[in-house]
Amino acid sequence: MLVGKKDYAALGDSNTMCMVCGFKYKASEMRKRWDGMYVCDTDWEPRHPQELIRLPRERGVPSIPTVAPNDTYRPAAPADPNSL
């Protein structure tokens, strides 16, 4: 294990790694990003405001009333009314 400049004893402050760049930092130097990752100050970025916009709900498409055409289909009348 390599000893670096972040390997010093501090009460209540442990060594952690940035989840993006992988460098070692103290836990007090880390920040929680909007996606839940703990990152250093250089890798921290705010959530983009466009992700927080809510679009209005779509309403149902109105039904178009059906209009009967002028010339409706009529079956041909039987030749002899008494044949029914």
N, C-alpha and C positions, 0 to 999 in steps of 0.2 A: 504494500500500500504506500502510495506516495504521500509525502507530507507537504502541504502547501500553506499558503498564507491564511487560509480559513481554518486551519487546524489549531485553534487555541481554545482554551477552556473558558467557558462563560456559563454561569449558573442559569439554568432554564433555557438555554439556547443551544440547540443541537445542529449538527451538520446535515444539510439536505442537498439534493441535486435538482437543478432546474429541469423541468420535464421537456423543455424545448431544446436548449443548447447543451445540457448535460454537464455544465460546470458546477462546482461545489460552492455553496453559499451557506450562511447561517440562516436558520429558520426565520429569524426576525427580519431578514432582508427579502424574503419571498413575498409574493403577492398572489392572491387567488384571482384567476382570470374568469371571464364570464362563462367559459365552457368547463369550469371546474378544475383546470390544471393550475398547479402551483409553479410560478415562473419567476425569474429575476426581473429587475426593473427594466432592463433593455428589451426583454421579450414580452413584456406586458403590453397589451393593446386593449382599448375599450371595445365594447360591442358596437357594431355598426348600427346607426340609427334606423337604417332602412329595414333591418330585421325585426324591428318592433312595431312596424306599421301594420294595422289590421284593416283589411279590406272590408267594405260593407257587404252584408249578406246578399246573396243573389235571391231575387224574388222569382217565384215560379213564372213561367211563360204564360201569359193570359191565353185562355182558349179562344179560338176564333169561332164565332157562331157559324154553324153550317146553314147555308141558305139553299133551299130546294130550287133546282133549276126550273125555268119556265115550262119547258117541255118535259113532262114526266113520262115515264114508261107506263103504258097501259097495254095489258095483254089484249090480243084480238078477241073480239066477242065471238062466241060460237055462232055458227051459221043458223042453227035452229034452236031457239030458246027452250023448246020442249025436250031436247035431247039430254038435258042435265038430269 
